[in-house]
């Protein structure tokens, strides 16, 4: 599957690599979704939102059980990396460098 964030429509979507079965996973309470990473082992996706209330969130790969992980001391969180071995999530912030 291919997952992506769309800042134009403020959505997170998924499709099969051949373009079939396209589905909107999250379309509410997103301001400027930016980066996205997946943990296929645990079945989670993580994404950044750098709108008026910047935050980093996660949900299951089907969009369920959404929750905020970080919502303080963020400017423009726009890069994510996941270390599956150490079970850590890293991010870059373009505003705070």
N, C-alpha and C positions, 0 to 999 in steps of 0.2 A: 504494500500500500504506500501511497504518497500522501503526506500530510503537509499542509501549509497554512500560514496566516495571511490574511488579506487586509491591509490597512485601508483600502478603498471602500470595502463593504463591511469592515469591522467584524470579520468572521474567521473561524478556524474550520477548515474543510479537509476531507479525505476522499481519495479515489483509488481505484485499482490502477496499476501502472499502465494498463491499456486504455484508461479513460472511462471505464464503466463503473457503475455503482457509486457515482459521486454523491457525497452526503455532506450537509452542513452539520458540524458537531456542536459548535458554540457560536451563538450570534447575539447573545444578550450580555449587557454590562461589559463590553469590550470597547475601549476608546481608540487606542492605536496599537493593536497587536503587532509584535515585531518578530522576535526570534522564536523558534520552536525546536525542541529536541525530544527524542523518544527513548524510553527504556522498554524495549520489547520483552525483556525477561520478566519484569514486574508488571508490564501492561500499563505503564503510565506515559503521559505526555506532559511536558513542561513548556511554558511560554512566558514571554515578557509582554508587558503592556505599558507603554510609556506616554500615556495620555495625561489628563489632568491629575489623576491619582495613580502614579506609577506603581506597578506591582509585578510580582512573579507568581504565577499560579500553576496548578497542576490538576489533572483529571485522569480518569482511565482513558484508554485509547478510543472508547466509544463516546467520550464526552461526559460520562456520568461521574458523580462524586467529585465535582469541582470544588477546589479550595485554594485560598490565598496562602502562599508560603512566606512571602516577604512583601511588606508594604510601607516600610520606613527607611529613611536614609537613601532613597533612590532618586535619580534624576531622569535619565533616559536609558533604562536598561535595554540593551539592544543586541547583546551577544550571549549565547548560552553554550556551555559544554558540560557533558555528563561523563563522569568517571565511574564506569560500572564496577570496576574492581574495588574501589574505595567507597562506593556509594555516596559520592559527593557531586553537588551541582555547583558549577562556577558560572559567573556572569561578568560581562563588561558593561560599563556605564559611560556613555558618550558625554554626558554632562559633567559628571564628577571625575572623569578620567580614572 
